[in-house]
């Protein structure tokens, strides 16, 4: 098949959706499909797919811009600035199917009417949430797709009656992410403290400030936050006040993430709205015990043996971090083995099967007309 992935941050940001799309695209390309990515980053070296650069303005520039429908966040402003380049690069007749997780403008561009020729069926992935698929007010009433990839079982149950959909979680590169010896010196981390790691965008829904408060209740704990976002100054200021000398915020390249996971003792994830946490799967593959908010979709991935709790109370979070830090080496191995089921190779195969179904269904519908 000829497959197109379009997303503003491709090869510009190393965050969940971008990492997932690149991994899936690579798997599909290596299996023989012709895969194209359109994003705002630089041309990658040695990629197994074709990459087309479409310039845009970075999301950081828009952090202070006003919020109103449909311009609800800096991500939407960024997506709008990506639209002209996407429209110039996108040739509908060149593809059998298109994929995005970005709404509204990228979805609208890929679904735009074609006067002559072929408009490929479109697949939307709920990497950033599923609200476009069920809301019917404002700009959401204009959402449409030919196939919906639900990144967790809860989403699938909500949409299976309305959309042609499937459930495919996020994955992990098990050839890279595995238990091993950490390199704390590379990140300037202390050797004599319990290192608690959060991998998160610094936005309200990720509740990083709650993690700072919880770690402040553990005298020997050191908090590392790998991520960036509009709340960076507020989180840094809170940490300077509550845990001075026991906090570091980093922006880490994908190549160094394995070493960072291996350098931690506990992985902390406090989001209450989680389509499918890529970071949790990576932490599990590296053997880290996970303290997180108890969500059905997260429990379906990490199982019943992790430290999934109601994270409203920082004192309870701190208590669970202490328990998690006592996890044995056998627990590290079991987590790594569990993560193998979520290898990107398996995930790419699931995407391939679903895309084939979407394309075939589209052909049948056209014949019926």
C-alpha positions as CSV (number, residue, x, y, z in Angstrom):
1,X,0.0,0.0,0.0
2,X,0.9,3.7,-0.4
3,X,0.5,5.2,3.0
4,X,0.7,8.8,4.2
5,X,1.3,9.9,7.8
6,X,0.8,13.7,8.4
7,X,1.6,15.4,11.7
8,X,3.1,18.9,12.3
9,X,5.7,17.7,14.8
10,X,7.2,14.8,12.8
11,X,11.0,14.9,13.1
12,X,10.7,18.1,15.0
13,X,9.6,16.9,18.4
14,X,10.3,13.6,20.2
15,X,7.0,13.2,22.0
16,X,4.4,10.4,22.2
17,X,2.5,10.9,19.0
18,X,5.6,11.7,16.9
19,X,7.6,8.8,18.3
20,X,4.6,6.4,17.7
21,X,4.0,7.5,14.1
22,X,7.7,7.2,13.2
23,X,7.9,3.8,14.7
24,X,4.8,2.5,13.0
25,X,5.8,4.1,9.6
26,X,9.2,2.5,9.9
27,X,7.7,-0.9,10.5
28,X,5.3,-0.6,7.6
29,X,8.1,0.6,5.3
30,X,10.4,-2.3,6.3
31,X,7.6,-4.8,5.6
32,X,7.3,-3.5,2.0
33,X,4.7,-0.7,2.0
34,X,5.5,2.6,0.3
35,X,5.3,5.1,3.2
36,X,5.5,8.9,3.2
37,X,5.6,11.2,6.2
38,X,4.8,14.9,6.1
39,X,6.1,16.9,9.0
40,X,7.9,20.2,10.0
41,X,11.2,18.7,11.0
42,X,14.5,18.3,9.1
43,X,15.1,15.6,6.6
44,X,16.1,12.4,8.6
45,X,19.1,10.3,7.7
46,X,18.6,6.7,6.7
47,X,14.9,6.5,7.2
48,X,13.1,3.6,5.4
49,X,10.3,6.0,4.3
50,X,10.0,9.2,2.3
51,X,9.9,12.3,4.3
52,X,8.4,15.6,3.0
53,X,9.2,18.8,4.9
54,X,6.3,21.3,5.4
55,X,7.4,24.4,7.4
56,X,5.4,25.8,10.3
57,X,5.8,28.0,13.4
58,X,6.8,26.1,16.5
59,X,4.2,25.6,19.3
60,X,6.4,27.5,21.8
61,X,5.9,30.7,19.9
62,X,2.1,30.5,20.5
63,X,2.1,29.7,24.3
64,X,0.9,33.2,25.2
65,X,-1.7,33.4,22.5
66,X,-5.4,33.6,23.5
67,X,-7.5,30.5,23.7
68,X,-10.9,30.3,21.9
69,X,-12.6,27.8,19.7
70,X,-11.1,26.3,17.6
71,X,-7.8,27.9,18.6
72,X,-7.8,26.1,22.0
73,X,-4.0,25.8,22.6
74,X,-0.6,26.4,21.2
75,X,-0.8,23.0,19.5
76,X,-3.8,24.2,17.4
77,X,-2.0,27.4,16.4
78,X,1.0,25.4,15.4
79,X,-1.2,23.0,13.3
80,X,-2.8,26.0,11.5
81,X,0.7,27.3,10.6
82,X,1.4,23.8,9.2
83,X,-1.6,23.8,7.0
84,X,-0.2,25.7,4.0
85,X,2.8,23.5,3.7
86,X,0.8,20.4,4.1
87,X,-1.6,21.4,1.3
88,X,1.3,22.1,-1.0
89,X,2.9,18.7,-0.3
90,X,-0.2,16.5,-0.2
91,X,-1.2,14.9,-3.5
92,X,-4.3,12.7,-2.8
93,X,-3.8,10.5,-6.0
94,X,-0.4,9.4,-4.7
95,X,-1.8,7.5,-1.7
96,X,-4.1,4.5,-0.9
97,X,-4.7,5.7,2.7
98,X,-3.9,8.7,4.9
99,X,-3.3,8.8,8.7
100,X,-3.2,11.6,11.3
101,X,-4.0,12.1,15.0
102,X,-4.2,15.9,14.6
103,X,-7.5,17.8,14.6
104,X,-8.9,20.0,13.2
105,X,-6.8,21.3,10.4
106,X,-4.7,18.3,9.4
107,X,-7.8,16.1,9.4
108,X,-9.7,18.6,7.3
109,X,-6.8,18.9,4.8
110,X,-6.6,15.2,4.3
111,X,-10.4,14.9,4.0
112,X,-10.8,17.9,1.6
113,X,-13.0,17.3,-1.4
114,X,-11.2,16.2,-4.6
115,X,-12.9,17.6,-7.8
116,X,-11.2,15.1,-10.1
117,X,-9.4,11.9,-9.3
118,X,-9.0,9.9,-6.1
119,X,-9.4,10.9,-2.5
120,X,-7.9,8.1,-0.3
121,X,-9.7,6.8,2.7
122,X,-8.6,8.5,6.0
123,X,-7.7,6.9,9.3
124,X,-7.7,8.9,12.5
125,X,-5.7,7.8,15.5
126,X,-6.7,8.8,19.1
127,X,-3.1,9.4,20.2
128,X,-4.1,12.8,21.7
129,X,-7.6,11.9,22.8
130,X,-10.9,10.8,21.2
131,X,-13.1,13.8,21.7
132,X,-13.2,14.7,17.9
133,X,-14.9,11.3,17.3
134,X,-17.8,11.8,19.8
135,X,-18.4,15.5,20.3
136,X,-20.9,17.2,17.9
137,X,-20.6,20.9,18.8
138,X,-18.5,23.7,17.3
139,X,-15.6,22.5,15.1
140,X,-16.0,18.8,16.3
141,X,-19.2,18.4,14.2
142,X,-17.0,18.5,11.1
143,X,-14.9,15.5,12.1
144,X,-14.9,12.5,9.8
145,X,-12.8,9.5,9.0
146,X,-13.0,6.1,7.3
147,X,-11.3,4.2,10.1
148,X,-10.6,5.0,13.7
149,X,-7.7,3.6,15.6
150,X,-8.5,3.6,19.3
151,X,-5.4,3.5,21.5
152,X,-7.1,1.9,24.4
153,X,-10.1,-0.5,25.1
154,X,-12.2,2.3,26.7
155,X,-12.1,4.3,23.5
156,X,-12.9,1.3,21.4
157,X,-16.0,0.4,23.4
158,X,-17.2,4.1,23.1
159,X,-16.8,4.2,19.4
160,X,-17.3,0.7,18.0
161,X,-21.0,1.3,17.1
162,X,-20.4,4.6,15.3
163,X,-17.1,4.2,13.5
164,X,-15.3,1.4,11.7
165,X,-12.6,1.0,14.3
166,X,-10.1,-1.2,16.1
167,X,-8.1,-1.1,19.3
168,X,-4.3,-0.8,18.9
169,X,-2.1,0.5,21.8
170,X,1.2,2.2,21.6
171,X,4.4,0.1,21.5
172,X,8.0,0.1,22.4
173,X,11.3,-0.8,20.7
174,X,12.2,-3.8,22.7
175,X,15.6,-4.1,21.0
176,X,16.6,-0.8,22.7
177,X,14.4,-0.5,25.9
178,X,15.4,-3.2,28.4
179,X,16.8,-3.4,31.9
180,X,20.4,-2.4,32.3
181,X,23.0,-0.4,34.1
182,X,22.1,3.3,34.3
183,X,24.4,6.3,33.6
184,X,23.5,8.8,36.2
185,X,26.7,10.7,35.7
186,X,25.6,11.5,32.1
187,X,22.6,13.4,33.4
188,X,24.2,14.9,36.5
189,X,22.1,12.8,38.9
190,X,23.2,11.8,42.4
191,X,24.3,8.2,43.0
192,X,23.1,8.1,46.7
193,X,19.4,9.0,46.2
194,X,16.3,7.4,45.1
195,X,15.6,8.8,41.6
196,X,12.0,9.3,40.7
197,X,11.5,9.9,36.9
198,X,8.6,11.6,35.2
199,X,8.5,11.7,31.4
200,X,5.9,14.3,30.5
201,X,5.0,17.5,28.7
202,X,4.7,20.3,31.2
203,X,1.0,21.0,30.7
204,X,-1.8,21.0,33.3
205,X,-3.2,17.5,32.4
206,X,0.1,15.8,33.2
207,X,0.0,17.1,36.9
208,X,3.8,17.4,37.2
209,X,3.4,19.8,40.1
210,X,1.6,17.1,42.1
211,X,4.6,14.9,41.5
212,X,6.9,17.7,43.0
213,X,4.7,17.8,46.0
214,X,4.7,14.1,46.5
215,X,8.5,13.8,46.2
216,X,8.9,16.6,48.7
217,X,7.5,14.2,51.3
218,X,10.3,11.7,50.7
219,X,13.6,13.0,52.3
220,X,16.0,10.9,50.1
221,X,14.1,11.2,46.8
222,X,15.4,13.1,43.8
223,X,12.9,14.1,41.0
224,X,13.8,14.1,37.4
225,X,11.4,15.5,34.8
226,X,12.1,14.8,31.2
227,X,10.0,17.1,29.2
228,X,9.1,20.7,28.3
229,X,6.0,22.8,27.9
230,X,4.3,26.1,28.9
231,X,4.3,25.3,32.7
232,X,8.1,24.9,32.8
233,X,8.7,28.1,34.9
234,X,5.9,27.3,37.3
235,X,7.1,23.7,37.9
236,X,10.7,24.8,38.2
237,X,9.7,27.5,40.8
238,X,7.7,25.0,42.8
239,X,10.5,22.5,42.8
240,X,13.0,25.2,43.9
241,X,10.7,25.9,46.8
242,X,9.7,22.4,47.9
243,X,12.7,20.2,46.9
244,X,15.7,22.5,46.5
245,X,18.7,20.5,45.3
246,X,16.6,17.4,44.6
247,X,15.1,18.3,41.2
248,X,16.3,18.4,37.6
249,X,14.4,19.1,34.4
250,X,15.9,17.7,31.2
251,X,15.1,17.6,27.5
252,X,16.6,14.3,26.4
253,X,17.2,13.0,22.8
254,X,15.5,9.6,22.0
255,X,18.9,8.0,21.9
256,X,19.5,8.8,25.6
257,X,16.1,7.9,26.9
258,X,17.1,4.3,27.6
259,X,20.0,5.4,29.8
260,X,17.6,7.8,31.6
261,X,15.1,5.1,32.4
262,X,17.8,2.8,33.6
263,X,19.2,5.6,35.8
264,X,15.9,5.8,37.7
265,X,14.4,3.7,40.6
266,X,10.8,4.5,40.1
267,X,8.6,5.8,37.2
268,X,5.9,8.3,38.1
269,X,3.0,9.2,35.9
270,X,0.1,11.3,37.2
271,X,-2.1,12.1,34.2
272,X,-5.8,11.2,34.7
273,X,-6.5,11.4,30.9
274,X,-4.3,9.1,29.0
275,X,-5.0,7.7,25.5
276,X,-2.1,5.3,25.6
277,X,1.1,6.3,27.5
278,X,4.1,5.6,25.4
279,X,6.4,6.5,28.4
280,X,4.8,3.9,30.6
281,X,5.4,1.1,28.1
282,X,9.0,2.3,27.7
283,X,9.5,2.4,31.5
284,X,7.9,-1.1,31.8
285,X,10.3,-2.4,29.1
286,X,13.3,-1.1,31.1
287,X,11.9,-2.9,34.2
288,X,11.0,0.2,36.2
289,X,8.2,-0.1,38.8
290,X,5.3,2.3,37.9
291,X,3.4,4.6,40.2
292,X,0.5,6.1,38.3
293,X,-3.2,7.1,38.4
294,X,-5.4,4.0,38.3
295,X,-6.9,4.1,34.8
296,X,-8.5,1.1,33.1
297,X,-6.5,1.7,29.9
298,X,-3.2,1.8,31.8
299,X,-4.0,-1.3,33.9
300,X,-4.7,-3.1,30.6
301,X,-1.1,-2.5,29.6
302,X,0.9,-2.7,32.8
303,X,-1.2,-5.3,34.6
304,X,-2.3,-5.6,38.2
305,X,1.1,-5.7,39.8
306,X,2.1,-2.1,39.5
307,X,1.3,0.7,41.9
308,X,-1.8,2.1,40.4
309,X,-3.7,4.3,42.8
310,X,-6.0,7.3,43.2
311,X,-3.4,10.1,42.9
312,X,-5.4,12.9,44.5
313,X,-3.4,12.7,47.8
314,X,0.3,13.5,47.5
315,X,1.0,11.7,50.8
316,X,-0.4,8.4,49.3
317,X,1.7,8.9,46.1
318,X,4.8,9.3,48.3
319,X,3.9,6.2,50.2
320,X,3.6,4.2,47.0
321,X,6.9,5.5,45.6
322,X,8.5,4.1,48.7
323,X,6.9,0.7,48.2
324,X,7.8,0.7,44.5
325,X,11.4,1.4,45.3
326,X,11.6,-1.9,47.1
327,X,10.8,-3.9,43.9
328,X,13.2,-6.8,43.4
329,X,15.3,-7.6,40.4
330,X,12.9,-10.4,39.5
331,X,10.2,-7.7,39.1
332,X,12.4,-5.8,36.6
333,X,12.7,-9.0,34.4
334,X,8.9,-9.7,34.6
335,X,8.1,-6.2,33.5
336,X,10.5,-6.4,30.6
337,X,9.0,-9.7,29.4
338,X,5.5,-8.2,29.6
339,X,6.5,-5.3,27.4
340,X,7.6,-7.6,24.7
341,X,3.9,-8.0,23.7
342,X,3.9,-4.3,22.8
343,X,6.9,-4.4,20.4
344,X,6.5,-1.9,17.5
345,X,6.9,-4.9,15.1
346,X,3.6,-6.3,16.5
347,X,1.9,-2.9,16.6
348,X,2.9,-2.2,12.9
349,X,1.4,-5.5,11.9
350,X,-1.9,-4.6,13.6
351,X,-1.9,-1.2,11.8
352,X,-1.2,-3.0,8.5
353,X,-4.1,-5.3,8.9
354,X,-6.5,-2.5,9.8
355,X,-5.4,-0.2,7.0
356,X,-5.9,-3.1,4.5
357,X,-9.5,-3.5,5.9
358,X,-10.1,0.3,5.6
359,X,-8.9,0.4,2.0
360,X,-10.9,-2.7,1.0
361,X,-14.1,-1.3,2.7
362,X,-13.6,2.0,0.8
363,X,-13.4,0.2,-2.5
364,X,-16.5,-1.8,-1.8
365,X,-18.4,1.4,-0.9
366,X,-17.3,3.1,-4.1
367,X,-18.4,0.1,-6.2
368,X,-21.8,0.1,-4.4
369,X,-22.4,3.6,-5.5
